[in-house]
Amino acid sequence: MDLSKAAITPCPTNAFVYNSTLCACNPGLFLATDGCKSLTAGGGGGGEWKTSSGVDEQPTFLSTVLPLESIRRLTRSQEALLGATSVALIVWLAFCFSVRFGRLGDGETFWFRIRWWISRLDVNFYTRHWLEDNKVVVKRKTELGGTFSVASWILFAGLFSALLYQIIAKRTFEVHKVRPTNAPDLLQFDNDMEFNITTVSSMTCSHLRSLKKIVTTSPGSIYYKVSLLTLYSNYTCYNTSRGPAVSIKCNRCQISREDLYISWQFVDLPKSPASAVGFQFNLTARDHIDDTHVSYVSGTLAPGSYRDGELETLRGPDMNLLKINLFPTKFNYKHRLKLIQPLLHDYLPGSSFSDIGRLQASLQNSRDGLLNITLLVRYLSDYIVEVDKELTFGIVSFLAEVGGLSVSSLAVFLYLLSQCEARFKNLRFEDTTMRHIRRHKRAQRHWDKVRKYVNYTWGQSSINIKSRSKSSQIIRGSRSLHKMNQASRILYLQNVSGMPSEKQANNIKIESKREA
């Protein structure tokens, strides 16, 4: 770490003095522009890794028409939809139960109108009501039937929405198949790969050494070989705010079937020791022709998390080993796209210090002035993973699910309806009372129209409209209406044609006798 002299500038917080004049951060911390920071500070992220197979979900017809992401945020699970359905169902049944306490009256009350319209909603059970003495089935709409009909609709709507949520959220699933490979199969994997390893520290690329060779297998094997790294890939080093980043790129890689080792090291520079607190990695692979799909794995490696959890600083001759596995994967549902999936299989930390005293002694010892890093790349080419997608619901299964939900919704409330009408006799023919009130009100309204017509045509003397007729008067009036109309027509014709009545004719005869 390149730190200021302690005699001129005091050491920052969480730092200590070594060699009497230099400062170094405590174990697990590195020097940033604003002081000593930990591995997870400064936007470095924590220990969470991110992995992608390289194939994302493609937009479907439903995703372009419906706001599926908004639906997913509002309804996190099927339990939320079923809970909302239960609440709506309870509210509706409680409302219908409370309305029953309202009086029907003469058909003009507010409660009668509500209860009448509830009975009109009986469209599911109007032929399933109580029958006595094997009577012919007739359509009868009752208040209880309307209540249970709407309740069955609410239940079906809730179950149907839960089914749609399940189809949207889990409409397809991936099927992974593993099969042995042949040599020609591996030649078809033409990928561009890139390994980015950032050593989180206060070092720079000037500390880097020995990044030139690649080793095939371990010494003693018949396949052991040491080659120049430039024959297989390009490598660069660039400085970042969190330390030097080594990038190894390979275009149209033909990866060896044997294990590959790539090593480099960082060494001490004057007033800048070689040390680190961890690594950040980003391993990517993409098809050379279709570069829109990228498989990758990225994350952060802290040495303390692989031991006892303490904060540690890496420094010393022991090697830091990063094991990388490569899996050949074929996506059959993506026009047989072939990608190599990189995975960081394991990390073995090297020499490290968690105690300030031991770290201080190491910084003052030139024999510990290096940091060794090795990548072990293992191509698991014995098998190929083939990925297919299958639909959770087809058109036949969807129709079967919808039919089952509708039948279940009707069956539940049909059973409740039959039980209620069997146990409570006043519920069997509750439609008769409301129909009688409606017929009486309709007859009263029609009779009022007739009386107004007679009053308008022949005057108030023809019929008394001051008092309202009762139900019995309505019946008598309707029977004598024809005779009244005949008498009224005779009087009207006599007045119009000047025809004298019987009394007028007698008066004329008496006057004629007197004149004689």
Kinemage of the C-alpha trace (Angstrom):
@kinemage 1
@onewidth
@group {chain A} dominant
@subgroup {mainchain}
@vectorlist {calphas} color= white
{ca met a 1} P 0.000 0.000 0.000
{ca asp a 2} L 1.332 3.396 -0.929
{ca leu a 3} L 0.805 5.366 2.296
{ca ser a 4} L 2.119 8.692 3.520
{ca lys a 5} L 4.823 8.904 6.137
{ca ala a 6} L 3.536 8.805 9.673
{ca ala a 7} L 5.973 11.518 10.750
{ca ile a 8} L 4.457 14.004 8.314
{ca thr a 9} L 0.857 12.850 8.004
{ca pro a 10} L -0.856 10.873 10.766
{ca cys a 11} L -2.224 7.442 9.867
{ca pro a 12} L -5.932 7.281 8.989
{ca thr a 13} L -8.506 5.599 11.170
{ca asn a 14} L -8.170 1.799 11.464
{ca ala a 15} L -4.497 1.889 10.468
{ca phe a 16} L -1.176 1.182 12.173
{ca val a 17} L 2.491 2.139 11.728
{ca tyr a 18} L 5.198 -0.184 10.415
{ca asn a 19} L 8.870 0.457 9.649
{ca ser a 20} L 8.521 3.521 11.939
{ca thr a 21} L 7.479 5.793 9.053
{ca leu a 22} L 4.812 3.987 6.985
{ca cys a 23} L 1.117 3.277 7.597
{ca ala a 24} L -0.958 0.217 6.743
{ca cys a 25} L -4.637 -0.571 7.224
{ca asn a 26} L -5.820 -3.107 9.764
{ca pro a 27} L -6.416 -6.713 8.598
{ca gly a 28} L -9.388 -6.973 6.246
{ca leu a 29} L -9.156 -3.284 5.199
{ca phe a 30} L -7.512 -1.580 2.228
{ca leu a 31} L -6.608 2.029 1.605
{ca ala a 32} L -9.102 3.956 -0.546
{ca thr a 33} L -9.220 7.653 -1.371
{ca asp a 34} L -11.249 8.390 1.764
{ca gly a 35} L -9.473 6.108 4.233
{ca cys a 36} L -9.368 2.416 5.086
{ca lys a 37} L -12.328 0.486 3.696
{ca ser a 38} L -13.543 -3.076 3.938
{ca leu a 39} L -14.161 -5.432 1.025
{ca thr a 40} L -17.926 -4.854 1.041
{ca ala a 41} L -17.691 -1.047 1.300
{ca gly a 42} L -17.491 1.448 -1.521
{ca gly a 43} L -19.960 -0.261 -3.855
{ca gly a 44} L -18.089 -3.526 -3.914
{ca gly a 45} L -21.094 -5.577 -2.918
{ca gly a 46} L -21.202 -8.386 -0.452
{ca gly a 47} L -20.725 -12.072 -0.803
{ca glu a 48} L -23.772 -12.588 -3.022
{ca trp a 49} L -22.984 -14.108 -6.393
{ca lys a 50} L -24.903 -13.569 -9.606
{ca thr a 51} L -25.274 -16.276 -12.216
{ca ser a 52} L -26.995 -16.316 -15.600
{ca ser a 53} L -27.343 -19.105 -18.120
{ca gly a 54} L -27.325 -16.545 -20.918
{ca val a 55} L -30.913 -17.091 -22.050
{ca asp a 56} L -33.519 -14.696 -20.697
{ca glu a 57} L -37.296 -14.990 -20.802
{ca gln a 58} L -38.683 -13.860 -24.132
{ca pro a 59} L -41.802 -11.667 -24.223
{ca thr a 60} L -44.981 -13.586 -24.991
{ca phe a 61} L -48.404 -12.484 -26.191
{ca leu a 62} L -49.703 -12.191 -22.620
{ca ser a 63} L -46.686 -10.152 -21.506
{ca thr a 64} L -47.234 -7.652 -24.334
{ca val a 65} L -50.972 -7.288 -23.684
{ca leu a 66} L -51.178 -7.559 -19.886
{ca pro a 67} L -48.988 -5.767 -17.290
{ca leu a 68} L -47.610 -9.036 -15.947
{ca glu a 69} L -44.865 -7.421 -13.868
{ca ser a 70} L -47.392 -5.174 -12.127
{ca ile a 71} L -49.607 -8.195 -11.487
{ca arg a 72} L -46.663 -10.080 -10.005
{ca arg a 73} L -45.836 -7.172 -7.689
{ca leu a 74} L -49.430 -6.810 -6.518
{ca thr a 75} L -50.048 -10.531 -6.134
{ca arg a 76} L -46.950 -12.113 -4.683
{ca ser a 77} L -48.571 -15.525 -4.422
{ca gln a 78} L -51.769 -17.463 -4.925
{ca glu a 79} L -52.503 -17.079 -1.223
{ca ala a 80} L -53.048 -13.343 -1.732
{ca leu a 81} L -55.621 -13.954 -4.480
{ca leu a 82} L -57.434 -16.622 -2.493
{ca gly a 83} L -57.452 -14.371 0.571
{ca ala a 84} L -59.026 -11.524 -1.414
{ca thr a 85} L -61.631 -13.962 -2.759
{ca ser a 86} L -62.499 -15.124 0.753
{ca val a 87} L -62.914 -11.537 1.951
{ca ala a 88} L -65.206 -10.652 -0.984
{ca leu a 89} L -67.254 -13.805 -0.407
{ca ile a 90} L -67.706 -13.103 3.302
{ca val a 91} L -68.687 -9.476 2.643
{ca trp a 92} L -71.323 -10.510 0.083
{ca leu a 93} L -72.876 -13.177 2.309
{ca ala a 94} L -72.895 -10.811 5.296
{ca phe a 95} L -74.607 -8.130 3.191
{ca cys a 96} L -77.320 -10.507 1.987
{ca phe a 97} L -77.864 -11.792 5.524
{ca ser a 98} L -78.246 -8.270 6.932
{ca val a 99} L -80.654 -7.249 4.142
{ca arg a 100} L -83.040 -10.007 5.216
{ca phe a 101} L -83.823 -8.046 8.379
{ca gly a 102} L -85.399 -5.271 6.275
{ca arg a 103} L -89.198 -5.264 5.946
{ca leu a 104} L -90.836 -5.874 2.608
{ca gly a 105} L -93.773 -3.508 3.244
{ca asp a 106} L -96.089 -2.814 0.331
{ca gly a 107} L -93.362 -3.128 -2.294
{ca glu a 108} L -92.259 0.493 -2.211
{ca thr a 109} L -89.599 0.204 0.492
{ca phe a 110} L -85.876 0.382 -0.140
{ca trp a 111} L -85.302 -3.070 1.380
{ca phe a 112} L -87.901 -4.681 -0.874
{ca arg a 113} L -86.188 -3.354 -3.999
{ca ile a 114} L -82.781 -4.626 -2.858
{ca arg a 115} L -84.121 -8.061 -1.946
{ca trp a 116} L -86.084 -8.256 -5.193
{ca trp a 117} L -83.011 -7.524 -7.310
{ca ile a 118} L -80.989 -10.056 -5.335
{ca ser a 119} L -83.619 -12.673 -6.210
{ca arg a 120} L -83.361 -11.673 -9.889
{ca leu a 121} L -79.693 -12.708 -9.795
{ca asp a 122} L -80.705 -16.337 -9.271
{ca val a 123} L -79.503 -17.611 -12.640
{ca asn a 124} L -77.654 -20.730 -11.486
{ca phe a 125} L -80.193 -22.422 -9.224
{ca tyr a 126} L -83.622 -21.289 -10.509
{ca thr a 127} L -84.533 -24.890 -11.429
{ca arg a 128} L -82.917 -26.499 -8.382
{ca his a 129} L -85.225 -25.292 -5.609
{ca trp a 130} L -87.354 -27.368 -3.223
{ca leu a 131} L -90.129 -29.413 -4.858
{ca glu a 132} L -93.053 -31.099 -3.120
{ca asp a 133} L -95.216 -34.016 -4.315
{ca asn a 134} L -93.114 -34.507 -7.464
{ca lys a 135} L -94.338 -31.317 -9.036
{ca val a 136} L -93.185 -30.235 -12.471
{ca val a 137} L -89.931 -28.287 -12.345
{ca val a 138} L -90.526 -24.582 -12.934
{ca lys a 139} L -88.221 -21.608 -12.929
{ca arg a 140} L -88.303 -19.983 -9.519
{ca lys a 141} L -85.975 -17.166 -8.569
{ca thr a 142} L -85.536 -16.789 -4.824
{ca glu a 143} L -83.502 -14.455 -2.684
{ca leu a 144} L -81.443 -17.327 -1.312
{ca gly a 145} L -80.768 -18.583 -4.833
{ca gly a 146} L -79.597 -15.123 -5.929
{ca thr a 147} L -77.301 -14.896 -2.917
{ca phe a 148} L -75.667 -18.242 -3.638
{ca ser a 149} L -75.500 -17.583 -7.397
{ca val a 150} L -73.437 -14.427 -6.893
{ca ala a 151} L -71.357 -16.219 -4.253
{ca ser a 152} L -70.558 -18.968 -6.766
{ca trp a 153} L -69.485 -16.309 -9.287
{ca ile a 154} L -67.176 -14.704 -6.720
{ca leu a 155} L -65.644 -18.056 -5.829
{ca phe a 156} L -65.153 -18.985 -9.477
{ca ala a 157} L -63.594 -15.581 -10.259
{ca gly a 158} L -61.137 -15.961 -7.386
{ca leu a 159} L -60.161 -19.503 -8.318
{ca phe a 160} L -59.884 -18.555 -11.985
{ca ser a 161} L -57.605 -15.595 -11.176
{ca ala a 162} L -55.415 -17.905 -9.073
{ca leu a 163} L -55.260 -20.303 -12.019
{ca leu a 164} L -54.254 -17.468 -14.362
{ca tyr a 165} L -51.576 -16.370 -11.907
{ca gln a 166} L -50.197 -19.888 -11.841
{ca ile a 167} L -50.181 -20.045 -15.635
{ca ile a 168} L -48.466 -16.647 -15.921
{ca ala a 169} L -45.898 -17.295 -13.198
{ca lys a 170} L -45.179 -20.929 -14.021
{ca arg a 171} L -46.367 -21.385 -17.560
{ca thr a 172} L -43.187 -23.206 -18.610
{ca phe a 173} L -40.438 -25.152 -16.912
{ca glu a 174} L -36.985 -26.140 -18.008
{ca val a 175} L -36.006 -29.754 -18.529
{ca his a 176} L -32.288 -30.486 -18.221
{ca lys a 177} L -30.959 -33.621 -19.852
{ca val a 178} L -27.400 -34.887 -19.574
{ca arg a 179} L -25.913 -37.033 -22.311
{ca pro a 180} L -22.372 -38.237 -23.076
{ca thr a 181} L -20.411 -36.243 -25.617
{ca asn a 182} L -18.489 -37.111 -28.720
{ca ala a 183} L -15.519 -35.161 -30.007
{ca pro a 184} L -17.516 -33.541 -32.860
{ca asp a 185} L -20.062 -32.268 -30.336
{ca leu a 186} L -17.457 -30.226 -28.476
{ca leu a 187} L -16.126 -28.703 -31.693
{ca gln a 188} L -19.516 -27.045 -32.188
{ca phe a 189} L -19.069 -24.911 -29.052
{ca asp a 190} L -17.566 -21.801 -30.598
{ca asn a 191} L -17.580 -19.278 -27.734
{ca asp a 192} L -15.844 -16.044 -26.820
{ca met a 193} L -14.782 -16.117 -23.171
{ca glu a 194} L -13.480 -13.502 -20.764
{ca phe a 195} L -12.194 -13.836 -17.196
{ca asn a 196} L -11.935 -10.638 -15.142
{ca ile a 197} L -10.266 -10.945 -11.722
{ca thr a 198} L -9.918 -7.779 -9.620
{ca thr a 199} L -7.576 -7.937 -6.636
{ca val a 200} L -9.201 -5.644 -4.071
{ca ser a 201} L -6.300 -3.671 -2.638
{ca ser a 202} L -4.387 -0.414 -2.860
{ca met a 203} L -1.971 -1.919 -5.410
{ca thr a 204} L -1.669 -1.021 -9.091
{ca cys a 205} L -0.742 -2.949 -12.227
{ca ser a 206} L 2.907 -2.011 -11.618
{ca his a 207} L 2.952 -4.716 -8.918
{ca leu a 208} L 2.004 -7.423 -11.455
{ca arg a 209} L 4.542 -10.086 -12.449
{ca ser a 210} L 4.742 -13.469 -14.252
{ca leu a 211} L 1.480 -13.402 -16.242
{ca lys a 212} L 2.900 -15.037 -19.353
{ca lys a 213} L 2.390 -18.796 -19.308
{ca ile a 214} L -0.390 -21.359 -19.245
{ca val a 215} L 0.164 -24.871 -17.906
{ca thr a 216} L -1.768 -27.929 -19.085
{ca thr a 217} L -2.424 -30.506 -16.324
{ca ser a 218} L -0.085 -30.996 -13.393
{ca pro a 219} L 3.601 -31.988 -13.547
{ca gly a 220} L 4.109 -35.724 -14.013
{ca ser a 221} L 1.162 -36.227 -16.364
{ca ile a 222} L 1.753 -37.353 -19.927
{ca tyr a 223} L -0.317 -34.345 -21.041
{ca tyr a 224} L 1.801 -31.874 -19.061
{ca lys a 225} L 2.718 -28.883 -21.184
{ca val a 226} L 3.797 -25.285 -20.619
{ca ser a 227} L 2.786 -22.780 -23.309
{ca leu a 228} L 2.699 -19.068 -23.796
{ca leu a 229} L -0.574 -17.507 -22.748
{ca thr a 230} L -0.622 -15.343 -25.875
{ca leu a 231} L -1.036 -18.455 -28.029
{ca tyr a 232} L -4.480 -19.051 -26.539
{ca ser a 233} L -5.748 -15.679 -25.390
{ca asn a 234} L -5.047 -12.010 -24.865
{ca tyr a 235} L -4.485 -10.596 -21.410
{ca thr a 236} L -4.384 -7.077 -20.048
{ca cys a 237} L -4.187 -5.356 -16.682
{ca tyr a 238} L -5.898 -2.080 -15.859
{ca asn a 239} L -6.227 -0.076 -12.671
{ca thr a 240} L -9.565 0.447 -10.961
{ca ser a 241} L -10.657 2.252 -7.806
{ca arg a 242} L -10.581 -1.080 -5.986
{ca gly a 243} L -7.258 -2.372 -7.268
{ca pro a 244} L -5.647 -3.935 -10.361
{ca ala a 245} L -7.919 -5.975 -12.638
{ca val a 246} L -6.528 -8.782 -14.793
{ca ser a 247} L -8.570 -9.539 -17.922
{ca ile a 248} L -7.998 -12.703 -19.969
{ca lys a 249} L -9.903 -12.848 -23.270
{ca cys a 250} L -10.234 -15.698 -25.729
{ca asn a 251} L -12.075 -15.496 -29.067
{ca arg a 252} L -13.476 -18.696 -30.566
{ca cys a 253} L -11.955 -20.693 -27.748
{ca gln a 254} L -11.182 -24.352 -28.293
{ca ile a 255} L -10.660 -25.302 -24.674
{ca ser a 256} L -8.426 -28.207 -23.807
{ca arg a 257} L -10.041 -31.270 -22.261
{ca glu a 258} L -7.327 -31.234 -19.577
{ca asp a 259} L -6.994 -28.916 -16.598
{ca leu a 260} L -5.482 -25.502 -17.305
{ca tyr a 261} L -3.465 -23.409 -14.840
{ca ile a 262} L -2.927 -19.665 -15.231
{ca ser a 263} L -0.792 -17.980 -12.557
{ca trp a 264} L 0.440 -14.487 -11.738
{ca gln a 265} L 1.719 -12.645 -8.707
{ca phe a 266} L 1.998 -9.204 -7.183
{ca val a 267} L 5.252 -8.132 -5.541
{ca asp a 268} L 6.312 -5.416 -3.100
{ca leu a 269} L 7.290 -2.024 -4.415
{ca pro a 270} L 9.030 0.668 -2.383
{ca lys a 271} L 6.571 2.056 0.164
{ca ser a 272} L 3.786 -0.040 -1.419
{ca pro a 273} L 3.575 -3.625 -0.125
{ca ala a 274} L 1.821 -6.458 -1.951
{ca ser a 275} L -1.366 -7.294 -0.036
{ca ala a 276} L -5.085 -7.620 -0.675
{ca val a 277} L -8.347 -8.174 1.193
{ca gly a 278} L -10.149 -10.305 -1.406
{ca phe a 279} L -11.164 -10.675 -5.026
{ca gln a 280} L -13.962 -9.630 -7.327
{ca phe a 281} L -14.548 -11.858 -10.340
{ca asn a 282} L -16.651 -11.756 -13.494
{ca leu a 283} L -16.528 -14.773 -15.805
{ca thr a 284} L -18.455 -14.536 -19.093
{ca ala a 285} L -19.010 -16.657 -22.196
{ca arg a 286} L -20.983 -15.846 -25.344
{ca asp a 287} L -21.593 -17.451 -28.700
{ca his a 288} L -19.215 -16.139 -31.335
{ca ile a 289} L -21.966 -15.653 -33.920
{ca asp a 290} L -24.998 -14.856 -31.766
{ca asp a 291} L -23.470 -12.577 -29.124
{ca thr a 292} L -26.829 -11.454 -27.702
{ca his a 293} L -26.799 -14.302 -25.171
{ca val a 294} L -24.171 -14.145 -22.424
{ca ser a 295} L -23.686 -16.696 -19.661
{ca tyr a 296} L -21.783 -15.361 -16.678
{ca val a 297} L -21.006 -15.662 -12.999
{ca ser a 298} L -19.834 -12.752 -10.862
{ca gly a 299} L -19.291 -12.091 -7.196
{ca thr a 300} L -16.864 -11.318 -4.387
{ca leu a 301} L -14.436 -13.598 -2.563
{ca ala a 302} L -13.384 -12.817 1.004
{ca pro a 303} L -10.766 -15.090 2.613
{ca gly a 304} L -12.337 -14.826 6.051
{ca ser a 305} L -15.660 -16.266 4.850
{ca tyr a 306} L -13.878 -19.526 3.938
{ca arg a 307} L -12.291 -19.847 7.361
{ca asp a 308} L -13.496 -18.535 10.713
{ca gly a 309} L -15.258 -15.400 9.415
{ca glu a 310} L -12.661 -12.899 10.675
{ca leu a 311} L -11.319 -10.015 8.617
{ca glu a 312} L -8.070 -11.046 6.939
{ca thr a 313} L -5.428 -9.537 4.699
{ca leu a 314} L -3.845 -11.744 2.015
{ca arg a 315} L -0.056 -11.667 1.823
{ca gly a 316} L 2.691 -14.261 1.595
{ca pro a 317} L 4.015 -17.098 -0.570
{ca asp a 318} L 1.063 -19.504 -0.251
{ca met a 319} L -1.043 -19.608 -3.406
{ca asn a 320} L -4.627 -18.311 -3.708
{ca leu a 321} L -6.414 -20.869 -5.888
{ca leu a 322} L -9.631 -20.084 -7.800
{ca lys a 323} L -11.247 -23.204 -9.297
{ca ile a 324} L -13.356 -22.508 -12.386
{ca asn a 325} L -15.573 -25.162 -13.977
{ca leu a 326} L -16.895 -24.874 -17.525
{ca phe a 327} L -20.084 -26.715 -18.535
{ca pro a 328} L -21.074 -27.122 -22.221
{ca thr a 329} L -24.792 -26.381 -22.477
{ca lys a 330} L -27.098 -26.657 -25.478
{ca phe a 331} L -30.419 -24.766 -25.505
{ca asn a 332} L -32.613 -26.707 -27.911
{ca tyr a 333} L -35.528 -24.265 -27.676
{ca lys a 334} L -33.238 -21.383 -28.761
{ca his a 335} L -32.362 -22.654 -32.216
{ca arg a 336} L -29.893 -25.065 -30.594
{ca leu a 337} L -27.844 -22.272 -29.051
{ca lys a 338} L -24.561 -23.582 -27.596
{ca leu a 339} L -23.005 -21.802 -24.624
{ca ile a 340} L -20.280 -22.707 -22.159
{ca gln a 341} L -21.522 -21.969 -18.642
{ca pro a 342} L -18.695 -20.757 -16.340
{ca leu a 343} L -18.966 -21.430 -12.610
{ca leu a 344} L -16.580 -20.607 -9.785
{ca his a 345} L -16.458 -23.992 -8.112
{ca asp a 346} L -14.190 -23.254 -5.152
{ca tyr a 347} L -11.728 -20.801 -3.637
{ca leu a 348} L -8.749 -21.792 -1.497
{ca pro a 349} L -7.232 -18.755 0.276
{ca gly a 350} L -3.468 -18.482 0.544
{ca ser a 351} L -1.324 -16.864 3.211
{ca ser a 352} L -3.283 -14.342 5.247
{ca phe a 353} L -3.184 -12.438 8.524
{ca ser a 354} L -5.999 -11.520 10.876
{ca asp a 355} L -3.811 -10.148 13.696
{ca ile a 356} L -2.315 -6.653 13.533
{ca gly a 357} L 0.968 -7.740 15.098
{ca arg a 358} L 1.551 -10.594 12.662
{ca leu a 359} L 0.573 -8.418 9.707
{ca gln a 360} L 2.963 -5.713 10.908
{ca ala a 361} L 5.785 -8.243 11.121
{ca ser a 362} L 5.001 -9.552 7.620
{ca leu a 363} L 5.074 -6.069 6.128
{ca gln a 364} L 8.546 -5.605 7.565
{ca asn a 365} L 9.721 -8.968 6.160
{ca ser a 366} L 10.787 -8.899 2.502
{ca arg a 367} L 10.361 -12.685 2.133
{ca asp a 368} L 6.565 -12.246 2.494
{ca gly a 369} L 6.478 -9.495 -0.104
{ca leu a 370} L 4.374 -11.234 -2.749
{ca leu a 371} L 0.814 -12.362 -3.467
{ca asn a 372} L 0.356 -15.496 -5.612
{ca ile a 373} L -2.874 -16.093 -7.597
{ca thr a 374} L -3.708 -19.149 -9.726
{ca leu a 375} L -6.738 -19.934 -11.875
{ca leu a 376} L -7.591 -23.620 -12.291
{ca val a 377} L -9.847 -23.945 -15.355
{ca arg a 378} L -11.509 -27.352 -15.667
{ca tyr a 379} L -13.588 -28.143 -18.762
{ca leu a 380} L -16.228 -30.725 -17.784
{ca ser a 381} L -16.591 -32.024 -21.310
{ca asp a 382} L -17.591 -35.630 -20.625
{ca tyr a 383} L -21.265 -34.681 -20.734
{ca ile a 384} L -23.403 -32.036 -22.421
{ca val a 385} L -26.360 -30.457 -20.666
{ca glu a 386} L -29.332 -30.088 -23.034
{ca val a 387} L -32.058 -27.672 -21.969
{ca asp a 388} L -35.640 -27.826 -23.250
{ca lys a 389} L -38.770 -25.974 -22.210
{ca glu a 390} L -42.155 -27.563 -21.739
{ca leu a 391} L -45.516 -25.930 -21.160
{ca thr a 392} L -47.151 -26.385 -17.794
{ca phe a 393} L -50.645 -25.969 -19.260
{ca gly a 394} L -51.874 -26.866 -22.716
{ca ile a 395} L -55.204 -25.796 -24.181
{ca val a 396} L -56.881 -29.073 -23.160
{ca ser a 397} L -55.587 -28.981 -19.596
{ca phe a 398} L -56.543 -25.307 -19.306
{ca leu a 399} L -60.133 -26.001 -20.374
{ca ala a 400} L -60.269 -28.964 -18.011
{ca glu a 401} L -59.050 -26.789 -15.128
{ca val a 402} L -61.611 -24.061 -15.891
{ca gly a 403} L -64.426 -26.612 -16.147
{ca gly a 404} L -63.424 -28.196 -12.871
{ca leu a 405} L -63.372 -24.818 -11.109
{ca ser a 406} L -66.823 -23.861 -12.424
{ca val a 407} L -68.366 -27.199 -11.433
{ca ser a 408} L -66.780 -27.041 -7.994
{ca ser a 409} L -68.043 -23.495 -7.410
{ca leu a 410} L -71.608 -24.466 -8.352
{ca ala a 411} L -71.541 -27.737 -6.400
{ca val a 412} L -70.517 -26.065 -3.136
{ca phe a 413} L -73.366 -23.567 -3.112
{ca leu a 414} L -75.912 -25.998 -4.569
{ca tyr a 415} L -75.261 -28.208 -1.566
{ca leu a 416} L -75.667 -25.240 0.794
{ca leu a 417} L -78.908 -24.233 -0.969
{ca ser a 418} L -80.430 -27.699 -0.677
{ca gln a 419} L -79.465 -27.956 2.987
{ca cys a 420} L -80.920 -24.542 3.844
{ca glu a 421} L -84.231 -25.221 2.075
{ca ala a 422} L -84.479 -28.691 3.630
{ca arg a 423} L -83.929 -27.436 7.185
{ca phe a 424} L -85.831 -24.113 7.058
{ca lys a 425} L -89.366 -24.322 5.614
{ca asn a 426} L -89.815 -20.577 5.265
{ca leu a 427} L -86.965 -20.548 2.722
{ca arg a 428} L -88.634 -23.046 0.373
{ca phe a 429} L -91.215 -20.684 -1.097
{ca glu a 430} L -89.892 -17.252 -0.154
{ca asp a 431} L -90.344 -16.121 -3.742
{ca thr a 432} L -94.164 -16.449 -3.415
{ca thr a 433} L -94.441 -13.539 -0.982
{ca met a 434} L -92.449 -11.124 -3.101
{ca arg a 435} L -94.241 -12.154 -6.305
{ca his a 436} L -97.627 -11.604 -4.597
{ca ile a 437} L -96.554 -8.124 -3.506
{ca arg a 438} L -95.303 -7.371 -7.007
{ca arg a 439} L -98.570 -8.575 -8.645
{ca his a 440} L -100.668 -6.589 -6.189
{ca lys a 441} L -98.590 -3.488 -6.849
{ca arg a 442} L -98.801 -3.972 -10.607
{ca ala a 443} L -102.607 -4.373 -10.473
{ca gln a 444} L -102.896 -1.287 -8.277
{ca arg a 445} L -100.804 0.702 -10.738
{ca his a 446} L -102.877 -0.445 -13.730
{ca trp a 447} L -106.161 0.329 -11.937
{ca asp a 448} L -104.915 3.818 -11.099
{ca lys a 449} L -104.232 4.377 -14.785
{ca val a 450} L -107.800 3.291 -15.662
{ca arg a 451} L -109.335 5.620 -13.073
{ca lys a 452} L -107.274 8.527 -14.328
{ca tyr a 453} L -108.397 7.780 -17.874
{ca val a 454} L -112.076 7.650 -16.899
{ca asn a 455} L -111.747 10.834 -14.872
{ca tyr a 456} L -110.094 12.618 -17.763
{ca thr a 457} L -112.654 11.393 -20.325
{ca trp a 458} L -116.032 11.621 -18.537
{ca gly a 459} L -115.342 13.879 -15.621
{ca gln a 460} L -115.048 13.466 -11.897
{ca ser a 461} L -118.778 12.658 -11.445
{ca ser a 462} L -118.387 9.421 -13.378
{ca ile a 463} L -116.003 7.883 -10.817
{ca asn a 464} L -114.761 8.864 -7.393
{ca ile a 465} L -110.990 9.260 -7.386
{ca lys a 466} L -110.616 10.806 -3.949
{ca ser a 467} L -110.416 7.508 -2.049
{ca arg a 468} L -108.013 4.716 -2.943
{ca ser a 469} L -109.512 1.311 -3.624
{ca lys a 470} L -108.473 -1.735 -1.636
{ca ser a 471} L -107.659 -5.030 -3.196
{ca ser a 472} L -111.296 -6.225 -3.080
{ca gln a 473} L -112.507 -2.998 -4.719
{ca ile a 474} L -109.991 -3.482 -7.460
{ca ile a 475} L -111.461 -6.894 -8.242
{ca arg a 476} L -115.078 -5.644 -8.211
{ca gly a 477} L -114.200 -2.571 -10.229
{ca ser a 478} L -112.425 -4.614 -12.825
{ca arg a 479} L -115.520 -6.849 -13.253
{ca ser a 480} L -118.014 -3.899 -13.602
{ca leu a 481} L -115.722 -1.834 -15.760
{ca his a 482} L -117.401 -3.002 -18.965
{ca lys a 483} L -120.899 -2.026 -17.744
{ca met a 484} L -119.698 1.363 -16.545
{ca asn a 485} L -118.129 2.068 -19.902
{ca gln a 486} L -121.406 1.190 -21.663
{ca ala a 487} L -123.445 3.539 -19.427
{ca ser a 488} L -120.917 6.281 -19.876
{ca arg a 489} L -121.010 5.921 -23.633
{ca ile a 490} L -124.868 6.186 -23.625
{ca leu a 491} L -124.763 9.406 -21.571
{ca tyr a 492} L -122.085 10.780 -23.815
{ca leu a 493} L -124.075 10.026 -26.983
{ca gln a 494} L -127.197 11.593 -25.523
{ca asn a 495} L -125.344 14.795 -24.706
{ca val a 496} L -123.675 14.958 -28.087
{ca ser a 497} L -126.709 14.151 -30.297
{ca gly a 498} L -129.257 16.154 -28.266
{ca met a 499} L -131.346 13.035 -27.672
{ca pro a 500} L -133.689 13.815 -24.699
{ca ser a 501} L -133.681 11.572 -21.746
{ca glu a 502} L -136.840 9.905 -20.380
{ca lys a 503} L -137.451 12.717 -17.855
{ca gln a 504} L -137.089 15.371 -20.550
{ca ala a 505} L -139.561 13.505 -22.782
{ca asn a 506} L -142.205 13.442 -20.033
{ca asn a 507} L -141.822 17.179 -19.439
{ca ile a 508} L -142.327 17.817 -23.146
{ca lys a 509} L -145.531 15.761 -23.162
{ca ile a 510} L -146.989 17.661 -20.148
{ca glu a 511} L -146.255 21.044 -21.719
{ca ser a 512} L -147.914 20.004 -24.994
{ca lys a 513} L -151.094 18.956 -23.149
{ca arg a 514} L -151.294 22.321 -21.371
{ca glu a 515} L -150.961 24.149 -24.633
{ca ala a 516} L -153.784 22.091 -26.054
